[in-house]
């Protein structure tokens, strides 16, 4: 985001970006949420993950199109997710696995609303999956499910959110790894599912 493509060995200020309240990153793109509720992105854009209506790579921040009142952001491998103050979820970028959660598998270079799930209070991304935590403490996921990372007892990808099964109790926090997913319950226990090649499920 410093108007170049040169590697840096010391921190460099991002050009023209102030009043930032939250940050996130994808594989090759960066996301910033400003205090006015707008979202700004830069980096790789081959799948539309910058959300500016183009597929052009950017080395300075661009504003995500027609998106306001955002309170949280998250980045996946090649997609981006935002949570609005009205508890709806908006997604853009790569949708090969259905990780945008809008009932199709077409990439989008502008934000689209995730279907089915409302009352969302937290979001997270894995490599090819999107994770949502609802006010009732339930967890909903969509996208890649080859390794079971959607947690619904199957291995089939889903382009609509599905309910994570077999977590009794209230979930209070969520996170995503490349091919696995993590949840913390209100009792302080941690629950994991998905790929376990390196023992990451604990």
N, C-alpha and C positions, 0 to 999 in steps of 0.2 A: 503493500500500500504506500510505498514511498516514491512512486512515479519512476521506478526502474525495475529491472529484472536481475539486478546484481545481488548476490548473496551478501549477507552482513554478519560480521563476527561480534558486533556490539549492537545494543538496542538502537533502533531508529524510529523516530516519531512518524506516525501515519499522517499523510498529507491531508490538511483541511478537515479534520475530524475532531470535534469537541463535544462536551456534555454527554459522554458515553456512560451508560449505567450497567451494561452487561456485554460480554463477548463470548464467542464460540468459534470453533473452526471445524471445517471438513477436511478431506484429504488434501486438496490443493486450493481451498478457498477459505476466506476469513469473514466473520460476521460480527457486526457491532450493532447494539441496540442503544439508541439515543434516549435521553430523558423525555423527549417530546413524543416518544412512542413510534418513531420511524426506525426502519432497519436499513443498514448500509452494508454492502458487501464488496469484496474484491478478490482477484485471483483467477483461477481456472473457471471457465464457463461453458465448456463443451457440451454439457448436458442441460444448460440453463440454470445452474445452481445459484447464480447471482440474482436471478429474479428481476432483471431490469428489462425484460422483453427482447433480449438479444442472446446470441451465443458467442459474444465477443469477450475475449479475455481482458481483464482490467487490472492495471497496476496502481490505480487510485480508487478510493471508495465511490460507489454509485448507489443511488437510492433504489431500494426494491419498489417496484411499481404498485401504486394503489393499495398500499398497506399502511394502516395507522392503528393507534391504540394498542401497540404490542407491549407485552410485559415480560416475555421470555423468548429466547432463541436457542436453537441447537443445530448442529451440523452433522450430517452423515457422510459417507464416503463421497457421493456425488449428489446429495440432495440437502435441502435446508428446510427447517421447520420453525414456525413461530406460533406463539400462543397469544391470543388477543385478550383484552380485559373482559370481554363478554364470554370468556371460557370456550371459545371456538378455536380450532387448530387450522393453520394455513401452511401449505407445503408447496415446494417447487424444486425443479431439477430432474434428476434421473428417476424414472419410474419403471424400470425393467422388471423389478420384482413386485411392483404394486406398493412401494413404500410411501407414495404420496397419499394413499388411502382414499382416492376419489373415484373408485369403482372402475378404473381402466388402467392400462399399462402404457399410456403415452407420456413421454417427457413433457414438462411444462416449463417455459422460461419466464412465467409470471405466476404469482401465487394462486393456488386453487384451494378450496375449502375441503377439509377431510370430512367424509360422510359419517353418519351414524353416531359418532361419539360427540357428546356435548358435556358441559359441566367439568371441563378439564382444568386441573390446577397445576400440573407440571408436565413437561415434555422431555424426551431424550431421544437420541438416535444411536443406532449401531451402524455397522457398515452398510447394510441394505435393509434395515428395519427401522420403524418408527415406534416409539413407546409413549403411551399417554397414561397419566394417573388422574382418575376422576375424584370428585369430591366425596364419593361414597367409599373411597379406598380401594376401588377395583382398578386393575391394570388392563389396558387394551393395546394390542400391537397389530401392525400390518407390515407387509413386505416379504423379505426373504425368510424362508423357513426350512431350508435344506437340512440344517442341523438341529431343528426344533426350537430355534430362537424366538419364535412367537409364543411358545409356552401353552399352546392349546391342545397338546397331545397328538399333534399330527406333524407331517413333514411337507405339507403343501403350502406354497406361497399364497398370500392373500392380498388382494388390492382393496379390501375393506377391513376396518379394524375388527379383530376377534378378541374375545375375552380370555385372559390368561386363567387357566384352570388350576385347581388344587392349591391355591393359597388361601387358607382360612385365616381370617383376621384382616385388619386394616393395614394397607400399605401406605407408607409416608414418604418414600423416596424411591427414585428409579434411576437407572443408568444403563448404558449400552456399550458393549465391546464390539469388536469387529463382527463376530458371529455368535455372540452370546449376550444374555440380558440378565440384569441384576435388579432385585427389589429388596427394600428394607421394610419390615413390618413395625407397627407401633410398639411391639414388645421387644424391639431391639434385635430381633433375629434377621439374618440375611438369607435370601432365597435366590437361586441361580438356575438358569436353564440354557440349553443350546450346545454349542461346540465345546468339547472338553479335552481336545487333543493334548493340551499342555497342562491339564488339571485345573483350568481356570474356574471350574464350578466349585472347587473347594470340597 
